Amino acid sequence: MQNLVTVFGGSGFVGSQVVRALARQGARVRVAVRQPHLAHTMRLLGDVGQIEVVQANIRNPASVSRALEGASAAVNLVGLLYESGRQKFQSVHTMGSRNVAKAAREMGISTLVQMSAIGADDASDAKYARTKAMGEAAVREEFPEAIIIRPSIIFGQGDGFFNLFAQMSVFSPVLPLIGGGHTRFQPVFVGDVAKAIAKVIADPDAAGKTYELGGPGVFSFKEILELINAQTERNRILVPLPFPMARLIGKVGELASLVALTPPLTSDQVELLKTDNVASGAYPCLSDLGLTPTPVEAILPTYLYRFRKGGQYADETERLAAKGA
């Protein structure tokens, strides 16, 4: 079937933006997810009949093959931020990615895009980074022409980074400067990541390349928390938290995943924070795709306002309070 793209993990934070970008580009999109009954709104991202939702689990090769039937391209966005139940880094990032790449090759898929991450390193102490690198290697082994996308931390409505610390600022008088707050990041807008993926799918010259996607600014962890403080207008105290103590807190936080709750911090995430998350400059980036990176300062106000006192009406609430005084 011409111009049909299967997107594994297409209902998530990044996936929904990728599906929208592909639909705008005129592609027909098949969204492959583990629980399709929770992804019914995905069809609203395109024209009638343009987007379909199917069941697939990348840990199950048979379901992967079914999801790829008739497709000309595939995108694998499935990834974990923490382990829970049968969802393990190794089984998803490495074995699952191999399943997708192998099935894509066997079924004659012409283009495969694999989502990885800046910092993917098979020698890393963090299982997340290590299995991301192993996933890249497995994909290249099965599908040498695959396109690898490595973003820095991704921001936007619904992200799991800026929202996490903004939410924390609502309840806590302090915010933790893990490792002293020196780790550097290059936050990239989710909309830019989605546009990049849509572009490489349509570009034959992108085959076999690796792209590192970062925004226009590099920030330390401390500077990011200062940005969050400014946007939430909470002005929380930033307190240094040594890595050993943060790791211990992460171990305790992991207990939340045992009861299907999202842990605020894991020991593996602490390991990740020991390494800068910035583009190396050795690979093509957003500008090489003709895209201008969106500054984090331009987007944060559009969704972090809800963490202010009074939410979107914060300014009006202050005005009325001053008037009453």
Residue pairs with C-beta under 8 A, 6 or more apart in sequence:
1 28
1 70
1 71
1 72
2 72
3 26
3 27
3 28
3 72
4 27
4 28
4 29
4 30
4 70
4 71
4 72
4 73
5 22
5 27
5 28
5 29
5 30
5 71
5 72
5 73
5 74
5 75
5 201
6 29
6 30
6 32
6 67
6 68
6 71
6 73
6 74
6 75
7 15
7 18
7 19
7 22
7 29
7 30
7 31
7 32
7 74
7 75
7 77
8 32
8 33
8 56
8 58
8 64
8 67
8 74
8 75
8 76
8 77
8 78
8 100
9 15
9 32
9 33
9 58
9 76
9 77
9 78
9 79
9 115
10 16
10 18
10 19
10 29
10 31
10 32
10 33
10 39
10 42
10 75
10 77
11 31
11 33
11 38
11 39
11 42
11 53
12 77
13 154
13 156
13 158
13 159
13 160
13 190
14 77
14 115
14 154
14 190
14 193
14 194
15 31
15 77
16 42
16 45
17 156
17 190
17 191
17 193
17 194
18 75
18 77
18 193
18 194
18 197
18 198
19 29
19 31
19 42
19 45
19 46
19 51
20 45
20 46
20 194
21 191
21 194
21 195
21 197
21 198
22 29
22 197
22 198
22 201
23 29
23 45
23 46
23 47
23 50
23 51
24 198
25 198
25 202
27 73
27 198
27 201
28 50
28 51
29 46
29 50
29 51
29 52
30 51
30 52
30 53
30 54
30 67
30 71
31 39
31 42
31 51
31 52
31 53
31 54
32 54
32 55
32 56
32 64
32 67
33 39
33 53
33 54
33 55
33 56
34 55
34 56
34 57
35 55
36 53
36 54
36 55
39 53
40 53
42 51
42 53
43 51
43 52
43 53
45 51
54 66
54 67
55 63
55 67
56 63
56 64
56 66
56 67
57 63
57 64
58 64
58 76
58 78
58 92
58 96
58 97
58 99
58 100
59 86
59 91
59 92
59 95
59 96
59 99
60 99
61 99
61 102
61 103
64 99
64 100
64 103
65 103
65 106
65 107
68 74
68 103
68 104
68 107
68 109
69 107
71 107
71 109
72 109
72 110
72 111
73 109
73 110
73 111
73 112
73 113
73 201
74 100
74 104
74 109
74 111
74 112
74 113
75 112
75 113
75 115
75 197
75 201
76 96
76 97
76 100
76 101
76 112
76 113
76 114
76 115
76 139
77 115
78 92
78 96
78 97
78 115
79 92
79 93
79 115
79 117
79 132
80 87
80 88
80 89
80 92
80 93
80 128
81 128
81 160
81 269
82 254
82 257
82 262
82 263
82 266
82 268
82 269
83 89
83 127
83 257
83 268
84 257
84 258
84 260
85 260
89 127
89 128
89 130
89 131
89 268
90 127
90 131
90 134
92 131
93 128
93 131
93 132
93 134
93 135
94 131
94 134
94 135
94 138
95 138
96 135
97 114
97 135
97 136
97 138
97 139
98 135
98 138
98 139
98 141
98 142
100 112
100 114
100 139
101 112
101 114
101 138
101 139
101 141
101 142
101 143
101 146
102 142
102 143
104 112
104 142
104 143
105 142
105 143
111 145
111 147
111 201
111 207
112 139
112 143
112 145
112 146
112 147
113 146
113 147
113 149
113 197
113 200
113 201
114 135
114 136
114 139
114 146
114 147
114 148
114 149
115 149
115 151
116 132
116 133
116 135
116 136
116 148
116 149
116 150
117 128
117 129
117 132
117 150
117 151
118 150
118 151
118 152
118 186
118 212
118 213
118 214
118 277
118 278
118 279
118 280
119 129
119 132
119 272
119 275
119 277
120 129
120 132
120 133
120 135
120 136
120 150
121 129
121 130
121 133
121 275
122 130
122 133
122 134
122 137
123 130
124 130
124 133
124 271
124 275
125 271
125 274
126 268
126 269
126 271
126 272
126 275
127 268
128 268
128 269
128 272
129 271
129 272
129 275
136 148
136 210
139 146
139 148
140 146
140 148
144 208
145 207
145 208
146 208
147 200
147 201
147 206
147 207
147 208
147 209
147 210
147 211
148 209
148 210
148 211
149 193
149 196
149 197
149 200
149 210
149 211
149 213
150 210
150 211
150 212
150 213
150 283
151 188
151 193
151 212
151 213
151 214
152 185
152 186
152 187
152 188
152 212
152 213
152 214
152 215
152 277
152 278
152 279
153 159
153 161
153 185
153 186
153 187
153 188
153 277
154 161
154 187
154 188
154 189
154 190
154 193
155 161
155 162
155 187
155 188
155 189
155 190
155 215
155 296
155 299
155 300
156 189
156 190
156 191
156 299
156 303
157 190
157 302
157 303
158 303
159 190
161 187
162 224
162 228
162 300
162 304
163 303
163 304
164 264
165 175
165 224
165 225
165 228
166 228
166 231
166 232
166 304
166 307
167 307
168 175
168 264
169 175
169 228
169 229
169 232
169 234
169 236
169 307
170 232
170 234
170 307
172 236
173 236
173 237
174 236
174 237
174 238
174 239
175 225
175 228
175 229
175 236
175 237
175 238
175 239
176 238
176 239
176 241
176 246
177 221
177 222
177 225
177 238
177 239
177 240
177 241
178 221
178 241
178 243
178 246
178 270
178 273
179 221
179 241
179 242
179 243
179 246
179 270
179 273
179 274
180 222
180 240
180 242
181 220
181 221
181 222
181 225
181 238
181 240
182 220
182 221
182 222
183 220
183 221
183 273
183 274
183 275
183 276
183 277
184 218
184 219
184 220
184 221
184 276
184 277
184 278
185 218
185 219
185 220
185 221
185 224
185 276
185 277
185 278
186 214
186 215
186 217
186 218
186 219
186 277
186 278
186 279
187 214
187 215
187 217
187 219
187 224
187 296
188 213
188 214
188 215
188 286
188 293
189 215
189 293
189 294
189 296
189 299
191 294
192 213
192 215
192 286
192 291
192 293
192 294
193 213
195 289
195 291
196 211
196 213
196 286
196 289
196 291
199 206
199 289
199 290
199 291
200 206
200 209
200 211
200 289
203 289
209 283
209 284
210 283
210 284
211 283
211 284
211 285
211 288
211 289
212 279
212 280
212 281
212 282
212 283
212 284
212 285
213 279
213 285
213 286
214 278
214 279
214 285
214 286
214 293
215 293
215 294
215 295
215 296
216 293
216 294
216 295
217 295
217 296
217 297
218 278
219 227
219 296
221 273
222 238
225 238
226 238
227 296
227 297
227 300
228 300
228 304
229 235
229 236
229 238
231 300
231 301
231 304
231 305
231 307
231 308
232 304
232 307
232 308
233 308
233 309
233 314
234 307
234 308
241 249
243 270
243 273
243 274
246 265
246 270
246 273
247 267
247 270
247 271
249 265
250 263
250 265
250 266
250 267
250 268
250 269
250 270
251 267
253 263
253 264
253 265
253 266
254 263
254 266
254 267
255 263
256 262
256 263
256 264
257 263
257 266
279 285
286 292
286 293
287 293
305 311
305 312
305 314
306 312
308 314
309 317
310 316
310 317
310 318
